[in-house]
């Protein structure tokens, strides 16, 4: 199964469970201003999880990977930062990984 398919299942499940959440995009873009100057704008923080939200009053971060997919060091650090601040961090290789935490 592709990562985007797993992600879609998780997003649907969170909606069914009425969990406040959103799909988080990170990256950057170059744009040209009216005066012709090119600028780069970064959005999100490198390593941020794919899905963010709030569950039972706690910040929720879900990093989605297909089975066998590798987590980057920045993604690991982000999940660790969420956990160390009393949030909920989930590394999800399938929907069941999320269901174990959100019932």
C-alpha contacts under 8 A as a table, 3 or more apart, distances in Angstrom:
res1	aa1	res2	aa2	distance
1	X	5	X	6.51
1	X	6	X	6.99
1	X	66	X	6.76
1	X	67	X	7.95
2	X	5	X	5.25
2	X	6	X	6.53
2	X	66	X	6.04
3	X	6	X	5.16
3	X	7	X	6.09
3	X	64	X	6.70
3	X	65	X	5.65
3	X	66	X	4.76
4	X	7	X	4.91
4	X	8	X	6.09
5	X	8	X	5.05
5	X	9	X	6.35
6	X	9	X	5.15
6	X	10	X	6.31
6	X	64	X	7.32
6	X	65	X	7.97
6	X	66	X	7.26
6	X	93	X	7.60
6	X	94	X	5.90
6	X	95	X	6.66
7	X	10	X	5.11
7	X	11	X	6.15
7	X	64	X	6.30
8	X	11	X	5.12
8	X	12	X	6.13
9	X	12	X	5.18
9	X	13	X	6.13
9	X	95	X	6.55
10	X	13	X	5.01
10	X	14	X	6.14
10	X	95	X	5.70
10	X	98	X	7.29
11	X	14	X	5.19
11	X	15	X	6.26
11	X	21	X	7.99
11	X	23	X	7.83
11	X	51	X	7.96
12	X	15	X	5.11
12	X	16	X	6.26
13	X	16	X	5.04
13	X	17	X	6.21
14	X	17	X	5.03
14	X	18	X	6.10
14	X	19	X	5.16
14	X	20	X	7.61
14	X	21	X	7.26
15	X	18	X	4.98
15	X	19	X	6.02
15	X	20	X	7.65
15	X	21	X	7.95
16	X	19	X	7.77
19	X	53	X	7.41
19	X	54	X	6.92
19	X	55	X	6.07
20	X	53	X	5.43
20	X	54	X	5.56
20	X	55	X	6.91
21	X	51	X	6.92
21	X	52	X	5.54
21	X	53	X	3.85
21	X	54	X	6.46
22	X	51	X	5.82
22	X	52	X	5.56
22	X	53	X	6.14
23	X	50	X	6.04
23	X	51	X	4.68
23	X	52	X	6.52
24	X	44	X	7.82
24	X	48	X	7.82
24	X	49	X	6.97
24	X	50	X	5.16
24	X	51	X	5.38
24	X	52	X	6.39
25	X	43	X	7.64
25	X	44	X	6.69
25	X	50	X	6.82
26	X	42	X	7.71
26	X	43	X	5.41
26	X	44	X	4.49
26	X	45	X	6.44
26	X	46	X	6.78
26	X	48	X	7.23
27	X	42	X	5.85
27	X	43	X	5.54
27	X	44	X	6.53
27	X	45	X	7.87
27	X	46	X	7.35
28	X	40	X	6.89
28	X	41	X	5.46
28	X	42	X	4.10
28	X	43	X	5.62
29	X	40	X	5.67
29	X	41	X	5.47
29	X	42	X	6.59
30	X	38	X	6.67
30	X	39	X	5.53
30	X	40	X	4.34
30	X	41	X	6.33
31	X	38	X	5.61
31	X	39	X	5.54
31	X	40	X	6.47
31	X	41	X	7.88
32	X	35	X	7.89
32	X	36	X	5.66
32	X	37	X	5.52
32	X	38	X	4.35
32	X	39	X	6.31
33	X	36	X	5.28
33	X	37	X	5.43
33	X	38	X	6.34
33	X	39	X	7.50
34	X	37	X	7.44
42	X	45	X	7.96
44	X	48	X	7.02
45	X	48	X	5.59
46	X	74	X	6.68
46	X	75	X	7.80
47	X	72	X	7.46
47	X	73	X	7.82
47	X	74	X	4.45
47	X	75	X	4.11
47	X	76	X	7.63
47	X	77	X	7.54
47	X	78	X	6.01
48	X	74	X	7.80
48	X	75	X	6.18
48	X	78	X	5.99
49	X	52	X	6.72
49	X	61	X	5.72
49	X	62	X	5.58
49	X	63	X	4.63
49	X	64	X	7.68
49	X	75	X	6.76
49	X	78	X	7.35
49	X	79	X	7.53
50	X	61	X	7.54
50	X	62	X	6.07
50	X	63	X	5.21
50	X	64	X	6.34
51	X	60	X	7.98
51	X	61	X	5.87
51	X	62	X	5.05
51	X	63	X	6.65
51	X	64	X	7.95
52	X	59	X	7.55
52	X	60	X	5.46
52	X	61	X	4.66
52	X	62	X	6.37
53	X	59	X	5.98
53	X	60	X	4.81
53	X	61	X	6.60
54	X	57	X	6.00
54	X	58	X	5.35
54	X	59	X	4.62
54	X	60	X	5.14
55	X	58	X	5.25
55	X	59	X	6.50
55	X	60	X	6.18
58	X	86	X	7.32
58	X	87	X	5.30
58	X	88	X	6.64
59	X	82	X	7.45
59	X	87	X	4.85
59	X	88	X	6.10
60	X	82	X	7.84
60	X	87	X	6.07
60	X	88	X	4.78
60	X	89	X	6.05
60	X	90	X	7.96
61	X	79	X	7.00
61	X	82	X	7.28
61	X	87	X	7.90
61	X	88	X	6.25
61	X	89	X	4.90
61	X	90	X	6.24
62	X	89	X	5.97
62	X	90	X	4.72
62	X	91	X	5.91
62	X	92	X	6.68
63	X	75	X	7.60
63	X	79	X	7.99
63	X	89	X	7.95
63	X	90	X	6.27
63	X	91	X	4.96
63	X	92	X	6.04
64	X	91	X	6.20
64	X	92	X	4.89
64	X	93	X	6.08
64	X	94	X	7.81
65	X	68	X	7.70
65	X	69	X	5.28
65	X	70	X	7.21
65	X	71	X	7.55
65	X	91	X	7.50
65	X	92	X	6.18
65	X	93	X	5.05
65	X	94	X	7.87
66	X	69	X	5.16
66	X	93	X	5.33
66	X	94	X	7.32
67	X	93	X	5.39
67	X	94	X	7.64
71	X	75	X	6.13
71	X	76	X	6.56
72	X	75	X	5.13
72	X	76	X	6.28
73	X	76	X	5.06
73	X	77	X	6.16
74	X	77	X	5.07
74	X	78	X	6.17
75	X	78	X	5.09
75	X	79	X	6.31
76	X	79	X	5.24
76	X	80	X	6.12
77	X	80	X	4.99
77	X	81	X	6.05
78	X	81	X	5.08
78	X	82	X	6.37
79	X	82	X	5.15
79	X	83	X	6.33
79	X	89	X	5.38
79	X	90	X	7.49
80	X	83	X	5.11
80	X	84	X	6.02
80	X	89	X	7.53
81	X	84	X	5.12
81	X	85	X	6.26
82	X	85	X	5.28
82	X	86	X	6.60
82	X	87	X	4.94
82	X	88	X	6.52
82	X	89	X	6.11
83	X	86	X	5.17
83	X	87	X	4.93
83	X	88	X	5.91
83	X	89	X	5.92
84	X	87	X	7.22
90	X	97	X	7.46
90	X	98	X	6.89
91	X	97	X	7.36
92	X	95	X	6.90
92	X	96	X	7.91
92	X	97	X	5.15
92	X	98	X	6.33
93	X	97	X	6.63
94	X	97	X	5.71
94	X	98	X	7.46
95	X	98	X	5.39
95	X	99	X	6.34
96	X	99	X	4.80
96	X	100	X	6.16
97	X	100	X	5.48
97	X	101	X	7.27
98	X	101	X	5.50
98	X	102	X	6.01
99	X	102	X	4.94
99	X	103	X	5.59
100	X	103	X	6.68
